Amino acid sequence: MGYFILSLIAIVLLQASSNLLSDHDDFKNGVDTKNSYGSSGVILKNLLTSKKVYAGGLILLILGAFVGIFLSYKRGLFVLFIGLIGTLAVYSYTGKPLSLKYRGLGAPLVFLTFGPLMLIGSYYVQAQNISMAAFLISIPVGLLTTAILHANDIRDIHYDKKAGIKTLSIMVGKNSAQNIYSGFVILSYVSIIIMCIYRILPIWSLFCLITVPTA
């Protein structure tokens, strides 16, 4: 239970760090404005300065990294490897020099970090082995998380174009982007059905299908 709690703390710290750093970078790059919808609004509403938001993001990133280092000391170097990738992903999502979100690579990065990286890493901390089942189960999680991000990008196409950045939605156009969103959602449900058929997931996992009308 202790390792589970520590893993959860590390993930929450890194996610919170990503939100703050993204708010800062989007503000600095003109992506978030008073008319756009993408940020938390703490900078635009003058609740916090951009410097404080950036500092908060870095502090949370460092704290998350320290928890990850402790877990790697206790559970092995593979945890350190996963943690390094996760930490770099958090910073590089909008941070220079990579700024992956602005180069149309935000969606694949989110799938990787919220799907395979997070679930395989968390599973390894608990079980001390790499599981193909954990990887397969991570696929619908990653797809649905990516679908949320992609839906936001579709909504923000106009503002992102004005800011001069590239997202997957801008690169393929609105109609194709909407089809891609549908694909993410459909594939997530199909993958769950397949995993239930092959008993990778318990049959009661099919209860998730009641959410299809709202997807």
N, C-alpha and C positions, 0 to 999 in steps of 0.2 A: 504493500500500500504506500509505503514511504517513497519508493521510486516512482510510482504512478503520480503522486502529488507533486514531486519535484519536476517530473516531465511536463505536467500540466502547467506549473508555474513558469517554466522556461518557455513553453509555447505561447502563453498569454503575454509574457514580457516582450517576446519578439514580435508578436502581432501588434501589441500596443505601440512598440517602437516603430514598426512599419507605418502605422497610421499617422504618427506624428511627423516622421521624416517625409512621408508623402505629402502631408499638408504643407510643410515648409517648402519642399521643392516645387510643388504645383503652384504655390503662391509666388515664389521667386521667378518661375518661368512663365508666368502669366496664364497658366492653365486654369486656375481658380480665380474667378472674379465675382463681383457682387451678383451678377446675373446667372452664374453657373450653379450647378448642383453638386459638384463632385466632392467637396471638402466638408469637414466638420463645421467650418465657419468661425472657429475660435480666433483666427488671425484677422479675417475680414471684418469681424464684429468688434475688433480691438479688445477682445477678452484676454488675449496673450499676444506678446510680440513674436515675430517670426524667429528671433534669436532664442527666446525661451522655449518655443516649440521644438526647435532644432536641438537645443541642449537637452530637453526632456527626452527626445527620441534617442539621442546618443547614450544617455544615462540608462535608459531601459534596455538598450541594445547590449551595453556592457554588463548589466546585471543578468540578463538572459544568458550571455556568453559565460559568465562565471558559474551559473547553475549548470550549464552544459559541460564545462570543464570538470566540475565536481562529479557529475554523472559519468563522464568518460573515465575519470580516475577510479570510480567504483565499478563500472560495468564494461570497460574496455575501449580500445582505440577506435573501434567502428563507430561508437557514439560520438567521439571527437570528430571523425570524418563527416558524419551527418550534420553535426552541429556547425562545423565550419561552412558547409554548403548553405545551411539555413541562414547563418549570420550574414554571409556574403549576399545571399538572395534578398534579405531584408534591406540592406543598404543599397544594393545595386538596382532595386526596383525603380527608383527615381533618382538615386544619387549618382553623381559623376564619378568616373568617366563613362560608365556603361549606360546608365539611365534607360534601362531595358523597356520600361513602360512607354517611353517616348519613341521607341524604335519598332513598335509593333510586336514586342516580345513579352508583354505583360501577361497575356493569357497562358502561353506555355509555361511561364515561370510560376504562375499561381497554381496551375495543374500539378506541376512537379512538387512544389513545396507543401500544398495542402492535401495532396494525394499521396504518392509513394513515399516521399521524403518523411513526412510527418508520421504516417502510420507504420512504415517499416522501422523508423527510428524508435518510436514509442514501444513497438512490439519487442524490439531487440533489448531495450532497457529492462523490460519485464521478464522476458523468456530466455535471453542470452543466445538467441539463434535467429537466423534470417529465414523468414517464412514466405513461401510462394502464395499461401492463402492470404497473408497480410497484404502482399502486393496487389493481388486481385481485388480484395475488398477495398483497397485504396482508390481503385479506378472510379466507381460511382461517386465517392466523396470528392475526388479531384474534379470530376466533370461538373458536378452541381455547383461547387465553389467557383469554378471557372465560368459557368453560365451566369452566375450573379455578377461577376466582374464584367463579363461581356455585355450583359444587359445594360449596365451603367455606361459602358462605352458607347453603345448604340444611342442611348439617351443624350450623351454629351458630344455626339459627332460634330455638331455646329460649333461648339465652343472649342473643342480640341483642334479643329481645322483652323480657327482663327488664331490659336496659340502656336500653330506651326508644328505640332507634334503628330506622330503617326501611331495609330492604334490599329488593331486588326480590323475593326469596324470601318475605319477610314480607308484602309488599304483595299478592302473587298467591296465596299459600297453598302448602303443601308439594307437593300433587299437581300443580298447574299449574307450579310451579317445576321439578319433575322433568321435565315435558314440555318446558319451555323449554330445559333442559339438553340433552335429546335433540335438540331442534331445532338448537341451536348445533353439536353434533357432526355431525349428518347434513348440515347445510348446508355445513360445512367440507369434508367429503369430496365432496359433490356439486359444489361450486365447483371443486375440483381436477380432477374428471373433465371438467367443461365446459371448463376452461382447457386441458386436454390435447387435447380434441377440436378446439378452435380454435387449437391450436399456440401458445398463450401460454406454456404450460409444456411442457417436453419429455416425451415419452411415458413415460420411465422414472420420472417423478413418480408414476405409478400404483402403484409399489411400495408407496406409503404405505397402500394398501388392505389390506395384510397386517396392519395394526394395528387394523382394524375390530373384530375379536372382543374386543379389550381396551379399546375406547373406552368 
